[in-house]
Amino acid sequence: MASSNNNNNNEEKMDMDIRYKFTPAKSDVEANGTAQFDPFKERKLEHPTTDGETLTHLLKASLGTGILAMPVAFSYAGLVGGILATVFTAFICTHCAYVLVKCGHTLYRRTHRTAMSFSEIAEVAFENGPEWGRRFGMPTSYCIRYGLFITYFGTCAVYTVIIATNFQQVIEHYYGSPLNLRVMIALLLVPLILLSWVPNLKYLAPVSMVANVFMGVGLGITFYYLVTDMPPVESRPLFLPVMQWPAFFAIVIFAMEAIGVVMPLENQMKTPQNFIGICGVLNQGMAGVTLIYILLGFLGYVKYGDEAAGSITLNLPVDEIPAQAVKILIALAVYCTFGLQFYVCLDIGWVAIKDRFTKRPRLVEYVMRTILVTAAVLLAVAVPTIGPFIGLIGAFCFSILGLLIPIVIEMVTYWEEGFGPGNWIVWKNVIVFVFGVIALVFGSKSSIQDILALYA
């Protein structure tokens, strides 16, 4: 009888250990003193990244060229409306990334794994979830894998165009005659290949730090132009009609979204439990990013109003040296960021082929790196106007992968445990779903309009 009671107590304790709670993963481990498997202690990495290095990568992934569109985004929502909408968007994007990592940590323990990619988390969640969803595991995994690869490969191609265009504008100003953009893009091939050869995220961290410095200095000079002879704040509306807000969300969500780098960063951490939590790396990084987005959007809209360009650098005087320095610094920052965006493609591609090349894998990996970079540059050379097309793919993929898929994974992962008092998690996910659909529709609409304008 005593043995039966002990068994019941043990079963209850095990149930409590795996019950879903919105608390930092570290607390789960510390509370589970009798756990037989701790994925964080079992994880073995040759070159693990520290919390600071991971934060640096996260900042660089979220502080892309999309931040330069914040002033025009504010023109759709107003000064106060823009602030509130930016905070809301950042909260949704951060929460979806949090959900993805939290589900990953739960599935680590269930399956005795120490690391999983985004696609693997989805596959494992369905395969270990309710009976009706188990057949969706593999198809969902393939959709995520191919969606991320296409989006980030296209982003790498667009980055080469951005780098070349910024250098082209400055060189033409001093050279006095037009330069061929395709030649400028082709000249980037060797530097980009060398950057792609950085072996892992540990060694890529200093590159991301340099990128953050370049972007920070470039934004600092931009802020100087914005606050010089700035009109009174009262000259701009505080709120604009809510019907215009979806256009705001379409710009900000794709500028801020970085779901593709979340699991690669977590998988390489020395202390992955520190990625989430109230004061975790994710919240620290996104809080800082949100403040910078708000500041640039607010000041840029006050300065230029409805005349704010799609990239705020286009509003800066072309013939002034500080403005030219901004273009060069941003080009260098984008170049340094290329390595982080490329790592997503590399991670997906290497997982797909590594089992076929067990002999001399390091050589094969570097050949694959070179081929992928060359293909991205050739794509940019062939279609320098590729930006709007990738924007359409990004609008479609990021809305689905960054917002909708994580909440589906959450529902499947915790299907057996329940969804909290009053099923509040379900209602929360309904809100995220509606927001994701809005981002999908209006983001795709905006990109289609850009494509039509390009060929009109």
N, C-alpha and C positions, 0 to 999 in steps of 0.2 A: 504493500500500500504506500509505504514511504517512498519507494522507488518510483511508483507511478506519479506521485505528487512532484517529485524532483524532475521527472521528465516533462510534466506539464509546465513547471516553472521555467525549465530551460527553453521549451518551445515558445512560451510567452516572451521570454527575454530575447530570443532570436527574432521574433516578430517585431518587437520594439526597436531592435537594432536596424532593421531595414525599412522601418516606417518613414514615409516621406515627410521631411520637415524643411522649411525655408530657413536653414541655419548654415553657417559656414561648414565646409566639409571637414575642417580641422576638428570642429566640435564633435562631429559624428565619430571620428576616429578616437578622440580622447574619451568620449562617453562609452565606447565599446572596448572595455578593458580586456574582454575575453575573446575578441575577434581572432579567428584563426588565420585570416588573410587580410593584410593591409597592403593595398596596391601601391601606396606611396612609399612604403619602406622597401617593397619588393622591386620597385622600378630601378633598373640599372641603365645608366647612360654614360657614354664615353666622354661627352662634352656637354654636361647639363648647363642650363642658363640660370642665372640668379633672378630674384624678383626684380631687381633694378634693370637688368638687361631685358627682361620680358616687358617691363613697363616701357622701356625705350622703344622696343619694336611695336608695341600696341599704339603708342602715341604716333609713331611714323605711319602706321597703317591707317589710322583714322584722320590724320592731318595731311590729307592728300590735296591735290589741286582743286578738289571740289569746294574747299573752304573759300576760294576766291569768288565763288558765285553767291556767297551769303548776302551781300548787299541787294542783289536783284531778287533774292528770295524774300527778303524783308519787304520789298516793294509789293508783294502779294498779301502781306499780313499786317503791315504797320509796325510801329516801333514796339509797343507793348505786346501786341499780338504776336510779333515775331519772336520776342523773348519767350513768351509762354509756349508757343508752338515748338520752338527749338528744345526747350526743356522736356516737353512731352515726347518729342521724337527721340531724343537722347535716352530718355527713360525706357521707351519701348525697345529700342535697339539694344541697350545694355541688358535689359531683362531677358530678351530672347537669347543673347549670348550666355547669360547666367544660367538660363534653363538648360541650354545645350550642355554646358560643362557639368552642371549638377546631375543631369541624367547620365552623363558619361561616368561620373564618380560612383553613382549608384550601380551602374552596370558593370563597372570594374569589379566591384565586390561580388556581384551575383555570378559573374562568369570567370572570376579569378584571372582577370587580365590586368595589366599595368598601364596600358595606353591604347587608345583607339582614335581613329580619324572620325571626321564628321559622318562620312558615309557608313563606316563600321558601326557607329553608335546607332544610327537609324536601323541598320540591318539587324543588329543584336536586339534592339528594343522590340521590333516586330516579332522576331523569332522567339523571344522569351515573353511576349505579351499575350493578349487574349487570342483564343483559337481563330477567330475570324480574320485576324490581321496577319497571321504568320506567312501567308502566301505573298504578302506585299513587301517582305524584307529585302529580297534581292533586287526587285525592280526599283524600289526607292533608293537603294544604295547606288545603283547604276545612274539613276537620274541626278542624284546629288554629285556624284563623281564627275560625270560629263558636264553638268551645269557649271560646277566650279571651275573645271579645267577650261572650258570655252570662255567663260567670263574673264578669268584672270589672264589667260593667254591673250585675249583681245585687249585687256588692259595694258599688258606689256607692250603690245604693238602701238597702242595709243600713246603710251609714255614716250616711246621713241620719237613720235611725231611732235609731242609737246616739247621735248628737249631740243630737237632740231629747230623747231619754229622759233623758240626764244633766242637761241644763238643766232639764227638767221636774221632776225630783226635787228639785233645789235650790230652784227657784222655789216649788214647792208647800210646801216646808218653811217658808218665810217668808211666803208668801201666805196659807196656812191653808186653802185649798180646792183641789180637784182641777182640773187643766187638761186640755184636750182635746189628746191627743197628735197627732192629725192636723193641728190648727191649728199646733202647734209645728213640725211637719215642713214645712208649707206656708210658714211664715215664713222658712225657710232657703233658699227658692228664689233670691231675688236675691243673697244672699251667695255661694251656690254658683255661680251663673252668672258673677259677677264673678271668682271664683277660676278658673273654667274658661277665662276669657279671657286668662290668662297665656300669652303666645304660644309659649313653648318651654321645654325643660328647663333651659336656661341661666338664665332668669329665674325658673324655679320652684325653683331650688336654695335661695335664701334662705327660701322658704316651708317647704321640707323641713327646713331648719336650725331654724327657729322651732318646727316640729312636734317635732323631736328634743328641743329645750329643754323644751317643755311636757311631753312624755312623760317626760323625765328627771326633772324636778321632781316630777311626779305619782308616779313610781316611787320617788323619794327619800322622799317623805312616807309612801308605802306601806311601804317598808322600815323606817321609824321605828316604825310600828305593829307590824310583824312582830317586831322585836327587843325591843320593850318587853314585859316580863313573859313572855318566851318560855320554854316548857317545856324541860326538858333534852332534848338530842338523843337520848339513850338511850330516851326514851319512845316513839319511832317506829321501826318496823321498817326494817332496812337493805335487805331484799329482800322482795318479795311474789311469789306464784306466777307462773310464766312465762305461764300461760294468761291472766292479766290484762293482760299487756304489750301485746297488740294494741290495746287500748283506749287505752293511753298513746300509742302511735304514731299512732293516728287523730287525737288532739288535737294533738300536737306538729307533725306533718308539715303540717297545714293552717294552723297558726299561723305556721310558719317559711317555708313555700313561697312563692317570689316569682318563679316562672319567667316569668311574663308580662311583667315589667319588664326582664328581663336583656338581651334584644336591643335594645329601645328605648334603654336606657342606653348600651350598647356602640356603637350606631349614631351617637350624638350626641357621642362622646368625641373629644377632640383627639388623644389617644394611645391608641387602642383596644387596642394590644398590651399595655398595662399593666393591662388588666382581668383577665387571667389570669396565671398564674405563681405561684410559691411565696409571694412577697410582693406579689402583685397586689391590685387593689382588691377582687375577689371574696373572696379568702381573708381579707383584713383585715376586711372588713365582717362576714362570717359568723363569724369567730372572736370578735369583740366581741359579736355578737348571741347566740351560744351561751353565753358566760359570763353574760350578763344573764339569759337564760332559766334557766340552772341555778341562779343565785343566788336568783331570785324563787321558783322551784319548790321549792327546798330549804327556804328560810326559811318560806315560806307553809305547807308541809306540816308542818314542825316546830311552827309556831304553832297551826294549826287542825286538823291531822290529817285524819280522814275528814269533818270538818265543813266543810272548804274548799268554797266555793261555786264555781259555774261561772266567775264573775268574782270575783277576790279583793276587789275594791272592795265587793262585797255583804257581806263580812264586817266591813267597817269600820263604826264607830258613826255612825249617820245624823245625830245631833244635834250632832256636834263640827265646828267650823269647818275644821280641817285635812282631815278626811275629805270635807267638802263641796268644799274646794279641789281635792282629787284628782279628783272627778267633773268639775269645771269644766275643769281642766287637760287631762284625757283627752279631753273633748268638743272642746276647742280643737285638741288634737293630731290627732284624727280628722278635724276640719274641714280642717286644713292638709294632711293625707294624702290627702284626697279628690282633690286636683289630680293627684297622681301616679298613683293608681288610674285616674282618668278618662283620663289620657294614653294608657293602653293601648287603651281603647275608641276614642279619637280617632284614634290611629295606624292602627288596623285600618279604621275607617270611612272615613277620608280616602283611604287607599290604594285602597279599593273604588270611590270615586266621583270622584276627582280628574281622571281622564281625560275625564269627561263634562262637566266645568265648567272649560274652559280660559280662559273670559272671566271676569274679576274673581274669581279663585280665592280671594283672601283674604276677600272678603265671604262667599262660599259657605262657607268653612271656619268662620267665626265664627257663621254661621247654624246650621250643623251642630252646633257646640259647644253653642249655646243650646238647640237641640231635644233633644239627648241628655240634658243636665242636667235639662231640664223633664220629660222622659219618666221619668228615674230618680226624681225627686221625686214625680211623680204616681203611680208604682208604689208608692212607700213610703207615700203618703197612702192609696191604695186598700187596701193590705195591710200594715199596720204590723207584723204578725207574720210577715213574709217571711223572717226570719233562718233558721229551720230548713230552708225550701225551698232557699234559696241554699246552705246548708250541704250539702245533698244534691248539688246541682249541683257545688259546689266539691269535695266528696269524690270525685265521679266524674271531673271534669275534671282536677283537680290531680294525682290519682294517675296518670292516663293521660298528660296533657301534661307534668307535671313530672318523672315518673320513667320511664315506659315509652317514650314517644316519643323522648327524647334517646338512649337506648341503641340503639333501632332505627336512628336516624339515624347513630349511630356505626358500627354494623355495616355499613350500606349504603355509607357514605362510604369506609370503608377495606377494602371487600370485596376489592379487587384487590391491596392491599399486604400483607394478612395481619393476624393478630391477636396477634403476639408469640410468644415461646418458649412452647411447650406450649399455644398458643391461650389464654393467661391472660386476655386481654380478654373472650373468650367466657364463661369461667367467672365472671369478675367481673360481667358483665352478667346472668348467671343469678341471682346473689345479689340484684342490684338488682331484677330482674324479680319474684322471690319477695316481696321487701319491698314493691314497688309493688302487687302483688295483695293482700297483707295489708292495706295502707293503703286500697285500694279497697273491699274487702269490709267491713272493720270501720268505716271512715269512713262508708260508706253506711248500714250498720246503725245506727250512732249517730244519724245525721240522721233516719232513718225513725222511730226511737224517739222523738226529740224532736217530730216532726210528730204522731205518734199521741198523745203526752202532751198536746200543745197542743189537740187536738180531742176528747180523751177525755171 
